[in-house]
C-alpha cells in the first residue's frame, strides 16, 4: 500500500509546488559535463532525469552508472537533472509531449503512471531492445510484470515500456536475541510461526509489530490471503483475469486468522492508531520480537539497531508475498538520443552496478547473492530471490482500484476495532467490483 515505495508527495507543499514544478522540469537542476542542456539527436548528449535523494543508496548507484557511462562514451556529454518526485509525477505527460523530453528518466510503475503514458504514446516500446540486450532474461517474469503493459495501459502486458533495476517486497524481521532469550526456535513454516507467536505471548510479550493507521495492517491482511492463494487468484485480483470471490477461502482465511490473532493477543488492538514508523520503533526498541514489513525499512534498521542481533527471512506462512519490480527507467518517445539511453540502462543492469545496489542495502534484480559481501544485504537478497524465482511477488492490495488505499486502511482498522470479518470483506468488495464493472 502507498508508502515509501512511491515516495508520496508531501501534502502540505503540494499546491505551492504545482505552481513552479512545470517550469522546474524544463530547467536543469544539476548538470554533469557542463555546457548547454539542449540535447541534439546526434549521439553526443545524454539527458538523464531521476528523483532519488542525493547521497541515497539508489542515487549513489546511479552516480556510479553515470561515471561508467562516461568511461565507455568519452565523447558524449551527460546532462543530469535531479528532479523531485512531485515534479515528475504532476507534469510528466506535458513535458514528454514536448521537445524538452529527456532521453531517459526514472518513472513510477503502475497503470496510472507508466501505463497511462504508454497508452498515450509518450513512451518508447522497449520490447525488442529488452530482448536484444538480454534484460528480459536478467529480470524475472514476476519482477517484470510492472514493466510490461498492454494496449489499454494495464500492467502485465506483452510490451516493455520500463526497465527496473531493483525490487521490493515484504518479509519477516526477527529479533534473534529475544528468540534466544526465551528459547524459541525461529519459524520455518506457518505451524512453527504460530507456535512462536504463542510462546512469546505465554512469556508476556506481544509478538507482532503492527500499525493500523498506515499500510502495515493492510499488508498483513493481504499476506494472510496470499497464504491460501495460487497464481490464478493473484492474476484475477490484480490483473482482472477473472472474477474475484471476496468470501472465498483465501479472503475468509485472511480475516478469520487476523481476528483470531487479535483475540489471542498476537497483535495488539491498540496498534490501530499507529503509523508505520511507530511499528518499526516497536521492533527497534525490542517491544516486539517480530516485524513483517517491506524491505524499504531495511536501511533504517541497519542504522537504528545497535543493541541486539536481528535477521531477515521470507515470511514462513506463505510462498507468495507483497512485492514487485521497483520503479524503472523509461525512454520518452520524443527522446533525441534513444541509443544512448539504451546504453545507459544497460550499464545499470551490469554486474558492477547491480552489486553496488546490493551492497547499499537495495534488492538488485540481476545479481547473485553470493557476490554480495555485506552479510545482511546478502540475506535480504536471498529472501527476495526466493519469491521472484518462484513467481511469488503478488503486488500490493490497493493497486487494483483508484482510491483503494483508503478503503483498505479503513476496513483493516474496522477489523482491529472488532468489526465482523465478513462485513470487512464486504467493505473491500464494493469499490473493487464498482471499478472492475467500468472495465467491461
Number of C-alpha atoms within 10 A of each C-alpha: 22 16 13 10 15 13 14 12 14 10 7 8 10 13 9 9 17 14 10 11 20 17 12 15 21 15 13 16 13 13 17 16 14 11 10 11 21 13 22 13 13 9 17 15 23 28 27 23 25 21 19 18 14 11 10 11 19 21 17 18 22 20 16 17 23 19 14 17 22 17 11 13 16 11 11 17 22 25 24 24 22 19 22 19 20 19 19 23 15 15 15 20 17 13 20 21 17 12 13 19 26 29 28 25 24 21 24 24 26 20 21 14 15 28 27 19 21 27 16 14 15 23 24 19 20 19 16 12 15 21 12 10 15 13 21 17 11 16 24 18 19 20 27 26 23 29 31 27 26 17 14 13 20 21 25 20 19 13 19 27 28 30 30 27 28 23 25 23 27 28 22 17 24 20 21 18 15 19 18 11 8 11 12 16 14 17 18 13 15 14 11 16 17 15 16 20 24 19 19 22 17 11 11 10 16 21 23 22 27 34 27 27 20 27 24 26 32 26 27 22 21 23 25 24 24 25 20 18 18 14 13 12 21 21 15 14 19 21 17 15 12 13 11 18 15 20 15 10 12 19 24 19 19 22 25 17 16 22 21 13 18 17 14 14 19 21 25 18 19 12 19 21 14 16 17 20 12 17 24 22 16 19 24 21 13 17 17 23 24 25 23 25 25 20 25 17 15 18 14 13 17 13 8 13 15 10 10 12 11 21 12 23 21 25 24 18 20 18 20 29 29 23 23 26 28 25 23 22 26 29 30 26 19 20 25 24 21 20 15 21 25 21 14 25 24 20 20 26 25 17 15 15 24 25 23 22 26 27 21 19 22 24 30 29 27 22 22 16 22 12 12 20 12 14 12 17 23 20 17 23 26 18 21 27 23 16 24 25 13 13 17 25 29 27 25 22 21 23 18 20 16 13 12 19 20 16 20 25 22 19 23 30 23 18 25 24 16 12 14 14 23 16 14 19 21 14 17 20 16 12 17 21 14 11 14 13 9 7 7 5
